[in-house]
Amino acid sequence: MATHKSAEKRHRQSLKLREKNRNDKSAIRTTLKRAAALTKSGDKAGALDVAKKASSLIDKAVSHGVLHKNTAKRTISRLHKNVNSAA
């Protein structure tokens, strides 16, 4: 465990950031699953709405440093490809 005052503070900060990152990733995964379920059920309009929301969440995660930009682009590409193919 940290013994210096600054190291203790840095540890507290890292725990808060870790929790925030986990929440962001969880929200992204949830919306991706919702989009997949709507796509599978054939509700293209609903799936497009959820896909747009997921894209927005993913882009925000990139700007906050939670996800790498190429990971985000790949995920968004796959998402929209699946939604658009469900006609």
Secondary structure, DSSP 8 states (H G I E B T S, - for coil): ---SHHHHHHHHHHHHHHHHHHHHHHHHHHHHHHHHHHHHHT-HHHHHHHHHHHHHHHHHHHHTTSS-HHHHHHHHHHHHHHHHH--
